[in-house]
Amino acid sequence: MKIYSPFISGAFVDWDGETLPSVDPASGRVWCKVARCNAQTADRAIRNAERAFRSGPWAKSGPTERADMLDQLADALEARWEDLIAPEIRDNGKRIAEVRGQFAGLHNWFRYFAAEARKLQPEPQANTITGVQSVGHHVPYGVVVAITPWNSPLMILAWKLAPALAAGNTVVVKPSEMASASTLEFARLAHEAGLPPGVLNVVTGLGHEVGEALVRHPLTRKVTFTGSDFGGRKVAEAASAGVVPAVLELGGKSPQVVFADCDLDNAVNGILSGIFLSNGQTCVAGSRLIVEARLKEKLVSRLIDRARALKIGDPVDPQTQIAPLANEPHLRKVTAMIERAKDDGADCLLDGTLTAADREGFYVGPTVFGNVRPDMQLWREEVFGPVLAVTPFTTEDEAIALANDSDYGLAAGVWTSDADKGARVARAIEAGTVYINHYRSVDPASPIGGVKLSGYGRELGPDAIKDFCQVKSIWTGTAPVPDPFP
């Protein structure tokens, strides 16, 4: 059985301490182990990252050299991305069709930010003071701590790592203890592609044992976190102790608002994609279906027919459409929330615990509940699984009110053939991203982030590199300084 040690300063370090098991969600059996790191390991990784930031080839590099390095890493990813598929699937059970789709384009995130790095130039500042000029220089923070989740470890790491490196920072990654293997294999690949030692380090283990130590370390200069709102609170608290800025991309309870004038086939495809692709294990999962009352019966009937026909199976089978949930604790959470929804009086129109009951591993099939009230747990709390809550509306204002009746605000979908109405409703919904007549698009040029309990700050987009920089203003006198005491 493979045992992964921490990756620090360009190499896997010797490890004879405790380990944590990684369980294959399709079988429920341990397939590898990762180091259960501690505060001492965290300190070692941070200090090596700080050393790489202060001295050596990375410290001496400018935007052009960093861009060349990112392009070099992109070349290696484009050639070897298939090597990373197996560890990610074994870790989190994501079906191979999705992993291949993500990884085949993984190099594009690094190419995009390589191009953005080449655009990073000092910016003259308009000031009204005679005899001086001022220029803003974008300088990196230093050591960035990136904490990533188990649902899409490498894609979300790319969102954080590519702009952070393009800005000139060094990075220490703490992946989820449930899914660390693909991140460690990626670190090996990045070093073999030429990334200097210490620029990318990976420390595995539990959040309260090593994640907190990384965030609270006195040499940590910025934190970027993707995960639950509970975890986000812990990270924000730890970061605030050192006055360290943090970007938090947290949970969601995203509404899909469907008007009766929509293209029904398109809406059905988008809703299925939003909640059942990735088994609902995505922060932007469209888990609340808010549908105009006169369309409800027809839409829900078609959704259930489609969902019932989805093939549940092994994630490595290309024909599989519904793969297992990522881990056993999460399986218990999702099934408990399904049972709670039944107890609360929601109508279980399709029960995924029954369709997957005879399988080993951590399976739950597509699940649909009707007549879900806003006071129910299923409406208010994130399931992070293939569970859809349906409620009707009659007016546009009611639809908007239902969409905004949530503690979260990460994403939303609006389905209508009326362009003006779609734009109007999209503006009124409280969410960081709103899709009209499609769902789940992502691109390096478009910012991602939420409002309310979905977090703060943004990842990706045209300002992503600058978000990993601080502005240093440099003033230059262009005329003699007058005598201050004539």
Summary of the structure (lengths in Angstrom):
residues: 486
radius of gyration: 23.9
end to end distance: 80.7
largest distance: 91.7
contacts: 1781
relative contact order: 0.14
helix: 42%
strand: 22%
